[in-house]
Amino acid sequence: MSHATATTAFGIGTLAQRAGCQVQTVRYYEQIGLLPPATRNAGNQRRYDNATLRRLTFIRHARDFGFSVEAVRELLGMADHPNMPCDHADVIAKRHLDEVEARIARLSALRDELKRMVAQCAGGRVDECRIVEVLSDHQQCLHAAGHGGQQTIR
């Protein structure tokens, strides 16, 4: 990312609005070092430039893709050095893709189990309800069988 500063300076509310996030998000990213500390005007108000807007947009977009804060930090470090090879960016993206695919597999198993429970529910009384029965006894869950009963959906 370029660190060239633009002559246009704007406040935190404008920055947040242009990047499509909340003011608290801007402050948080400054606090954890993803954004550089803002310059201040004579009234001690934060002032930002277009380079900061581009950096915040990059962060927000990466977070929308589900990248962790640490992965975003690494990606920003690479973006700050545009002439370096992108091998490590590929590794980060591949690792994240693997995590997303694992999450999709867990959610698919959850969906299938919920469909099965709903299909087997007779709609009678609670003491005969297949949904309550399965939720009461984890051994009856199909998705638990392949995961030692320790499957957690996040």
SULWO-V495913 format. One record per residue. N is the residue number from 1. SS is DSSP state (A for helix, B for strand, O for the rest). PHI is phi in degrees with one decimal (999 if undefined). Layout:
N SS PHI
N SS PHI
This chain:
1 O 999
2 O -77.6
3 O -99.1
4 O -62.7
5 O -96.2
6 O -94.7
7 O -77.7
8 O -80.8
9 O -119.8
10 B -141.9
11 O -81.2
12 A -64.7
13 A -63.9
14 A -66.3
15 A -57.9
16 A -60.5
17 A -61.9
18 A -65.0
19 A -87.6
20 O 75.7
21 O -138.6
22 O -93.6
23 A -57.2
24 A -60.2
25 A -65.1
26 A -60.3
27 A -60.3
28 A -62.0
29 A -65.1
30 A -66.0
31 A -60.0
32 O -91.5
33 O 86.5
34 O -76.5
35 O -109.1
36 O -68.9
37 O -58.6
38 O -72.9
39 B -74.3
40 B -123.1
41 O -87.8
42 O -59.9
43 O -88.4
44 O 66.0
45 O -88.7
46 B -63.1
47 B -129.6
48 B -127.6
49 O -121.8
50 A -65.0
51 A -64.6
52 A -67.6
53 A -61.0
54 A -62.2
55 A -65.4
56 A -64.5
57 A -63.5
58 A -59.0
59 A -60.4
60 A -61.3
61 A -65.6
62 A -62.7
63 A -67.4
64 A -60.8
65 O -77.8
66 O 90.5
67 O -66.0
68 O -67.7
69 A -58.0
70 A -66.3
71 A -64.6
72 A -61.8
73 A -59.1
74 A -64.5
75 A -64.0
76 A -62.3
77 A -58.6
78 A -72.1
79 A -62.5
80 O -71.8
81 O -128.3
82 O -63.0
83 O -89.5
84 O -80.1
85 O -63.9
86 O -99.2
87 A -54.3
88 A -68.7
89 A -61.5
90 A -62.5
91 A -62.3
92 A -62.3
93 A -65.5
94 A -64.3
95 A -60.2
96 A -67.3
97 A -59.5
98 A -59.9
99 A -64.2
100 A -64.6
101 A -64.0
102 A -65.4
103 A -64.4
104 A -62.5
105 A -61.9
106 A -64.9
107 A -68.2
108 A -63.6
109 A -63.9
110 A -63.5
111 A -58.7
112 A -62.5
113 A -65.1
114 A -64.7
115 A -60.6
116 A -62.9
117 A -61.8
118 A -65.6
119 A -64.9
120 A -87.1
121 O -74.9
122 O -83.0
123 O 75.3
124 O -88.7
125 O -88.0
126 A -60.7
127 A -68.7
128 A -114.2
129 O -76.0
130 A -65.2
131 A -63.9
132 A -63.9
133 A -61.8
134 A -65.9
135 A -67.0
136 A -79.4
137 O -131.5
138 A -60.4
139 A -63.3
140 A -83.4
141 O -78.1
142 A -66.0
143 A -70.0
144 A -77.6
145 A -59.1
146 O -84.9
147 O -128.1
148 O 61.6
149 O 70.2
150 O -109.0
151 O -66.4
152 O -123.3
153 O -99.3
154 O -111.4
